[in-house]
């Protein structure tokens, strides 16, 4: 069980976090709106696991991203973005397929996405990936690589090896019907993965897609009943509800200004992971997650310039 008032004990390793999954381009318009009629779109670094790796690097821990991009210009844009912040790109695989991208509305609530899938689903479980996994304390993945083969098989092997080697397994169940192949039951598959997960952070929309409409408390219990050890249910402007199966804690949002919600969940993960690795108790790590998310919400795009984690202590009175 994750005790809210205790820290998580990690074995000493030379990597803190391995994020596995999509590395892609976010195309975000300059103006707000839920239609796609805005005239000017701007290119941003994106992909939830890659966003988290970038953020945690800036916050002060040692991440590595495992993803797949095309050999095209967009793939090169993403790789160069990683290199500019001195990220190790040894586990970024290159394939002869178009780099994936998402066209998304600019929103103060929930962005509307259109997915263009390509290279992201070609991730393979290479010897480089296995070696990186065994060097890390935490592995993180999302629904994207699980929704297509061969990336699904790669992530399944990551989960098996992580569990056999005492690595913390964390999952963002950010499922969306458009991610899955026609005729495939993505909901049933994700539910089958949850028993293998230590920590999951669904949003209210994620929980509803997986289990239908229900109260936040009931939604959390469904994740716990399937075996997840710590459930973080994010509630947008209402903060988050967190349960370890024996205790449930409500956290208020720290956001005072919302410019763009793209990447807010990734920012939460980033603050949370960084604080866990730095030895903060689980409760404090959750507060840092909310603080980093609040900071990101002030800016457009999923990845913003973040200060080191300790800066958030004073700014958000943690």
C-alpha positions as CSV (number, residue, x, y, z in Angstrom):
1,X,0.0,0.0,0.0
2,X,1.1,3.6,-0.7
3,X,1.0,5.4,2.7
4,X,0.2,9.1,2.1
5,X,2.6,10.2,4.8
6,X,5.6,8.1,3.9
7,X,8.0,8.2,0.9
8,X,8.5,5.4,-1.6
9,X,11.7,3.5,-1.2
10,X,13.6,3.0,-4.5
11,X,16.6,0.9,-5.2
12,X,19.6,3.1,-6.3
13,X,19.9,3.1,-10.1
14,X,21.3,5.5,-12.6
15,X,18.0,6.3,-14.2
16,X,14.9,7.6,-12.3
17,X,12.2,7.4,-15.0
18,X,11.6,5.6,-18.3
19,X,8.6,6.8,-20.3
20,X,7.5,4.5,-23.1
21,X,5.1,5.5,-25.8
22,X,4.2,8.2,-28.3
23,X,6.5,11.0,-29.4
24,X,4.6,13.2,-31.8
25,X,3.8,16.7,-33.1
26,X,0.9,18.7,-31.6
27,X,-0.6,21.2,-34.0
28,X,-2.4,23.8,-31.9
29,X,-4.2,26.9,-33.3
30,X,-3.6,30.5,-32.2
31,X,-7.3,31.1,-31.3
32,X,-9.7,29.3,-28.9
33,X,-12.6,27.3,-30.3
34,X,-13.9,23.7,-30.5
35,X,-14.1,23.8,-34.3
36,X,-11.1,23.4,-36.6
37,X,-11.7,26.5,-38.6
38,X,-9.0,28.6,-37.0
39,X,-6.6,29.7,-39.7
40,X,-3.2,29.5,-38.2
41,X,-1.8,26.4,-36.5
42,X,1.6,26.1,-34.7
43,X,3.8,23.1,-34.3
44,X,4.6,21.9,-30.8
45,X,6.6,19.1,-29.3
46,X,4.1,16.5,-28.0
47,X,3.3,13.0,-26.9
48,X,2.4,12.4,-23.3
49,X,5.3,10.1,-22.2
50,X,7.8,12.3,-24.1
51,X,6.3,15.4,-22.4
52,X,6.7,13.9,-19.0
53,X,10.3,13.0,-19.8
54,X,11.1,16.5,-20.9
55,X,9.4,18.0,-17.9
56,X,11.1,15.8,-15.3
57,X,14.5,16.6,-16.8
58,X,13.8,20.3,-16.2
59,X,12.5,19.6,-12.7
60,X,15.7,17.9,-11.7
61,X,15.6,14.1,-12.1
62,X,17.1,11.6,-14.7
63,X,14.5,10.5,-17.3
64,X,14.8,8.6,-20.6
65,X,12.2,8.4,-23.3
66,X,11.5,5.3,-25.5
67,X,9.5,6.2,-28.6
68,X,9.4,5.9,-32.4
69,X,9.4,8.6,-35.0
70,X,9.7,8.7,-38.7
71,X,12.8,9.5,-40.7
72,X,11.0,12.6,-42.0
73,X,11.4,16.3,-41.0
74,X,8.9,16.1,-38.2
75,X,10.7,13.2,-36.7
76,X,14.0,15.2,-36.9
77,X,12.2,18.2,-35.3
78,X,11.2,16.0,-32.3
79,X,14.7,14.4,-31.9
80,X,16.4,17.8,-32.1
81,X,14.0,19.2,-29.5
82,X,15.1,16.4,-27.1
83,X,18.8,17.0,-27.9
84,X,18.5,20.7,-27.2
85,X,17.7,20.0,-23.6
86,X,20.4,17.3,-23.4
87,X,18.0,14.4,-23.4
88,X,19.4,11.0,-24.2
89,X,17.9,9.9,-27.6
90,X,19.3,6.4,-27.7
91,X,15.9,4.8,-27.2
92,X,14.2,6.9,-29.8
93,X,13.7,4.5,-32.7
94,X,13.5,5.7,-36.4
95,X,11.3,4.0,-38.9
96,X,10.3,4.5,-42.5
97,X,6.8,5.7,-41.7
98,X,5.3,9.2,-41.2
99,X,5.8,10.8,-37.8
100,X,2.5,10.8,-35.9
101,X,0.7,14.1,-35.1
102,X,-2.4,15.4,-33.4
103,X,-4.4,18.4,-34.5
104,X,-6.0,19.7,-31.4
105,X,-8.2,22.7,-30.5
106,X,-6.9,25.4,-28.1
107,X,-9.1,25.1,-25.0
108,X,-9.5,26.2,-21.4
109,X,-11.4,23.0,-20.6
110,X,-10.9,19.8,-22.7
111,X,-9.1,20.0,-26.1
112,X,-10.7,18.3,-29.0
113,X,-8.1,16.1,-30.9
114,X,-7.9,14.6,-34.3
115,X,-5.2,11.8,-34.4
116,X,-3.0,11.0,-37.4
117,X,-1.2,7.8,-36.4
118,X,2.0,6.6,-38.0
119,X,5.4,5.9,-36.6
120,X,4.4,5.9,-32.9
121,X,2.8,2.5,-33.2
122,X,6.0,0.8,-34.5
123,X,7.9,0.7,-31.2
124,X,9.9,-2.5,-30.8
125,X,11.2,-4.1,-27.6
126,X,14.9,-3.8,-28.4
127,X,17.9,-4.8,-26.3
128,X,18.5,-1.1,-25.8
129,X,15.0,-0.7,-24.4
130,X,15.3,-3.7,-22.1
131,X,18.7,-2.4,-20.8
132,X,17.2,1.0,-20.1
133,X,14.2,-0.5,-18.3
134,X,16.5,-2.4,-15.9
135,X,18.4,0.8,-15.1
136,X,15.3,2.7,-14.0
137,X,13.2,3.1,-10.8
138,X,9.8,4.0,-12.5
139,X,8.4,3.0,-15.8
140,X,5.5,5.1,-17.3
141,X,3.3,4.3,-20.3
142,X,-0.1,5.4,-21.7
143,X,-2.9,4.0,-23.9
144,X,-1.3,5.1,-27.2
145,X,1.3,2.3,-27.6
146,X,-1.2,-0.2,-26.2
147,X,-3.8,0.6,-29.0
148,X,-1.7,-0.7,-31.9
149,X,0.7,-3.5,-32.8
150,X,3.6,-4.0,-32.6
151,X,4.0,-1.3,-29.9
152,X,1.4,-3.2,-27.7
153,X,3.6,-6.3,-27.6
154,X,6.6,-4.1,-26.7
155,X,4.8,-2.5,-23.8
156,X,3.4,-5.8,-22.6
157,X,7.0,-7.1,-22.4
158,X,8.1,-3.9,-20.6
159,X,5.4,-4.5,-18.0
160,X,6.4,-8.1,-17.5
161,X,10.1,-7.3,-17.0
162,X,9.3,-4.3,-14.8
163,X,7.2,-6.4,-12.4
164,X,9.8,-9.2,-12.3
165,X,12.5,-6.6,-11.3
166,X,10.6,-4.5,-8.7
167,X,10.2,-1.4,-10.9
168,X,7.3,0.8,-10.2
169,X,4.7,0.5,-13.0
170,X,2.6,3.6,-13.7
171,X,-0.1,4.0,-16.3
172,X,-2.0,6.9,-17.8
173,X,-5.3,5.3,-18.9
174,X,-5.9,8.2,-21.4
175,X,-8.0,6.0,-23.8
176,X,-10.0,7.5,-26.7
177,X,-12.2,5.5,-29.1
178,X,-10.3,7.0,-32.1
179,X,-7.0,5.4,-30.9
180,X,-8.2,1.8,-31.6
181,X,-8.5,-0.2,-34.7
182,X,-12.0,-0.6,-36.0
183,X,-13.7,-3.6,-34.3
184,X,-11.3,-3.8,-31.4
185,X,-12.5,-3.5,-27.8
186,X,-10.1,-1.0,-26.4
187,X,-12.0,-0.7,-23.1
188,X,-11.9,-4.4,-22.4
189,X,-8.2,-4.5,-23.2
190,X,-7.3,-1.6,-20.9
191,X,-9.3,-3.2,-18.1
192,X,-7.2,-6.3,-18.5
193,X,-4.0,-4.2,-18.1
194,X,-5.0,-2.5,-14.9
195,X,-4.3,-5.5,-12.5
196,X,-0.6,-5.1,-13.6
197,X,-0.4,-1.5,-12.6
198,X,0.9,0.1,-9.4
199,X,-0.3,3.7,-10.0
200,X,-2.9,5.0,-12.4
201,X,-4.1,8.6,-13.0
202,X,-7.3,8.7,-14.9
203,X,-9.2,11.9,-15.7
204,X,-13.0,12.0,-15.2
205,X,-13.3,11.5,-19.0
206,X,-10.9,8.5,-19.0
207,X,-12.9,6.9,-16.2
208,X,-16.2,7.4,-18.0
209,X,-14.8,5.9,-21.2
210,X,-13.7,2.8,-19.3
211,X,-16.6,2.3,-16.9
212,X,-19.5,4.6,-17.9
213,X,-20.9,7.5,-15.9
214,X,-20.6,7.3,-12.1
215,X,-19.5,9.3,-9.1
216,X,-15.8,10.0,-8.6
217,X,-15.7,7.8,-5.6
218,X,-17.2,4.9,-7.4
219,X,-14.9,5.4,-10.4
220,X,-11.9,5.2,-8.2
221,X,-13.1,2.1,-6.5
222,X,-13.4,0.3,-9.9
223,X,-9.7,0.9,-10.5
224,X,-8.8,-0.3,-7.0
225,X,-11.0,-3.4,-7.4
226,X,-9.0,-4.3,-10.5
227,X,-5.8,-4.2,-8.5
228,X,-4.4,-0.7,-8.9
229,X,-2.6,0.2,-5.7
230,X,-2.8,4.0,-5.9
231,X,-5.5,5.8,-8.0
232,X,-5.3,9.5,-8.8
233,X,-8.6,10.8,-10.3
234,X,-8.1,14.3,-11.7
235,X,-11.1,16.5,-11.6
236,X,-10.1,19.6,-13.6
237,X,-10.9,22.8,-11.8
238,X,-12.0,20.7,-8.8
239,X,-8.6,19.3,-8.2
240,X,-8.0,15.6,-7.6
241,X,-9.3,12.7,-5.5
242,X,-6.7,10.1,-4.5
243,X,-7.1,6.7,-2.9
244,X,-4.7,3.9,-1.8
245,X,-7.6,1.5,-1.0
246,X,-7.8,2.4,2.7
247,X,-7.8,6.2,2.7
248,X,-9.1,8.7,0.2
249,X,-7.8,12.3,0.1
250,X,-9.3,15.3,-1.7
251,X,-6.8,17.8,-3.2
252,X,-7.9,21.3,-4.4
253,X,-6.6,22.7,-7.6
254,X,-3.7,25.2,-7.3
255,X,-4.5,26.8,-10.8
256,X,-5.4,30.5,-10.8
257,X,-4.9,31.1,-14.6
258,X,-5.8,28.8,-17.4
259,X,-4.5,29.6,-20.9
260,X,-4.3,26.1,-22.5
261,X,-5.1,22.7,-20.9
262,X,-2.9,20.7,-23.3
263,X,-0.4,18.7,-21.3
264,X,-1.8,19.6,-17.9
265,X,-2.0,15.9,-16.9
266,X,1.5,15.3,-18.1
267,X,2.7,18.2,-15.9
268,X,0.9,16.6,-12.9
269,X,2.7,13.3,-13.5
270,X,6.0,15.2,-13.9
271,X,5.8,17.0,-10.6
272,X,4.5,13.9,-8.8
273,X,7.3,11.6,-10.2
274,X,10.1,14.2,-9.5
275,X,8.9,14.6,-5.9
276,X,8.7,10.8,-5.3
277,X,12.2,10.3,-6.7
278,X,13.5,13.1,-4.5
279,X,12.1,11.4,-1.4
280,X,9.0,13.4,-0.6
281,X,6.1,11.6,1.1
282,X,3.3,10.6,-1.3
283,X,1.0,13.4,0.0
284,X,3.6,16.0,-0.8
285,X,4.4,14.5,-4.1
286,X,0.7,14.8,-5.1
287,X,0.8,18.5,-4.1
288,X,3.9,19.0,-6.2
289,X,2.0,17.4,-9.1
290,X,-0.9,19.9,-8.7
291,X,1.6,22.7,-8.5
292,X,3.5,21.8,-11.7
293,X,0.2,21.3,-13.5
294,X,-1.1,24.8,-12.3
295,X,2.2,26.4,-13.6
296,X,1.9,24.7,-17.0
297,X,-1.8,25.8,-17.4
298,X,-0.6,29.4,-17.8
299,X,1.1,28.6,-21.1
300,X,0.2,27.2,-24.5
301,X,1.6,23.8,-25.5
302,X,2.2,20.6,-23.6
303,X,5.9,21.4,-22.7
304,X,6.9,24.7,-21.1
305,X,10.1,26.0,-19.5
306,X,9.9,24.7,-15.9
307,X,12.1,25.7,-13.0
308,X,13.6,23.0,-10.7
309,X,11.1,21.3,-8.4
310,X,12.1,23.1,-5.2
311,X,11.0,26.5,-6.7
312,X,7.4,25.3,-6.4
313,X,7.6,25.1,-2.6
314,X,7.5,28.8,-2.1
315,X,5.4,29.7,-5.2
316,X,2.6,27.3,-4.2
317,X,3.2,27.1,-0.4
318,X,3.8,23.4,-0.4
